[in-house]
């Protein structure tokens, strides 16, 4: 049976790492598919022949593709496997794209619960710092503070 998330249990996570996702392989097919659905077909993402001649020496994933994967990564963490009524994206406070993610790279998310604000009866707003790590790289791909509204 799944454990129920309560405000008290949530407070125990405050200021702490709430988990690290599994590794995820970025592929050129995924980058191309994101380019199609987002209408962002800039050559640095989708044209390997041209991109290899650029200062980046190859194609890279869209920053917004990385950002969109945060929801997938969070669903893997113990906090979001607990039972609660609903979680909703509320926004972002800060996003930085720090390092390029190339096709074939393995990435994962490390999440820290930075803040909890009561937002009325049976709901709280969480601020979760997400650091997208690239296997073998010192600098992360992205750091994003995601705001998530939890309904109990």
N, C-alpha and C positions, 0 to 999 in steps of 0.2 A: 504494500500500500504506500502511496506517495505521501510524504510528510507535508503538512499544511504550513504555508508561510504566514507568519504573524508579524506585527510590528516589532514585538520584542525580539524575535529571531532575526529580523532584518537589522536591528540596531547592533547585534553581535558582529555583523559584517562591516560596519562602518569603519572606514580608514584602512581596511584590509583588502588583500587580494581575494576576489571571489572565485577565481579560477583561471585556468588556461585551457584554451580549446585544443582540439586535435590539430595536427598539421593538415594543411590544405594545399594542393598543387595548383598553381596558376597555369592555365594553358592558353595557347594562342587562339584556340577555338572559343574559349570563354571570352577572351578579350574581343574577338570579332563579333560574337553574339551580343555583347554589351554595346559595342559600337553601333550595331544595327538597331537595337531597341532604344538607345538613347539618342540616335541620330548624330553621334559624335564619331565621325570617321576620320579624324585627324591621322595623317600618315604615320606619325610616331607610334601609333597603336596598331595600325592594320597593314602597313606596307613594309614587310621585312627587308626587301631589296633596298629601298630608300633609307630605312631606319638604320641599316648597318653602316651607312656612310655618315651618320649623324654623330655628334659628340657622345651620345648615349650608346652607340654601337649596336643597336638592335631595338626591337619593339619593346614597349612597356605597357603595363596595365594602366587603365584610367584611374585617377584618384577616386572618382566617384564610384567606380566598380569596387574598389577596396572598402570604401565607406558603406556601400550597400551590403557587403558581406558581414558586417558587424552583427546584424540580427541573427544570421545563421550561426555565427560563433557563440553568441550569448546563449542561444538555446541549448548548447552543449554543457553549460555550467550548472553546478548543483543548485544554485539559487533559483535559476529559472526552470529547474525540473521540479521544484516544490509546487504544491497545489495552491493556487490563488484564482480569483475570478477572471482577471484579464490584465494584460500589459499592453500599453500603447506608446508608440513613439510620440514624444512631446517636443523634440527639437534637439538642437546642438548648441553648446556654448562655445566650443573652440575645436577647430580642426586644423591639423597641419600635415601636409604630405612631405615627408622628410627624405625618403629614399625610394628609388624606382624599384618596381617589382617586375621582373622579366619572366617571360614564358619559361616554365620548368621550375621556377622558384617555389619553395615550400614556405608557406606563411601560417601564422597562428596568432590568436588574440590572447593577450593577458589583460584581465579586467580587474579594476580596483573600485570599490564603492567609496566615492568621495563625499557624498552628501545625501541626506534624507530630509525632505520637507513635508510636513503634513499639509494636505491639500483638501481637507474636508473630511466628512464622515466616510471611513473605510477606503481612503485612497491616500497615497503618498507619491511624491515625486523624487525619483532617484537620479543622482548625477553619477554616471559611471565613466571612469577614465579607461579608454580602450587603447592599448598599445599593440599595433600589428607588427609582429616580429618577422624577420626574414631569416630563415635558417642560414647560419654561417656569416651573417652580417652583424656588425657592431651597432649600426644605426637602424632604428626601426623604419618601416615603410610609412607609418602613419600613427599619429596620436589624436584621438578624438574624444571629447567629452559629450557623451550621449545622455539625453534626458529621457527618462522612462517613467510613465505614469502607471502605478500598480493599483489595481482595484482588488480589495480583499472581499 
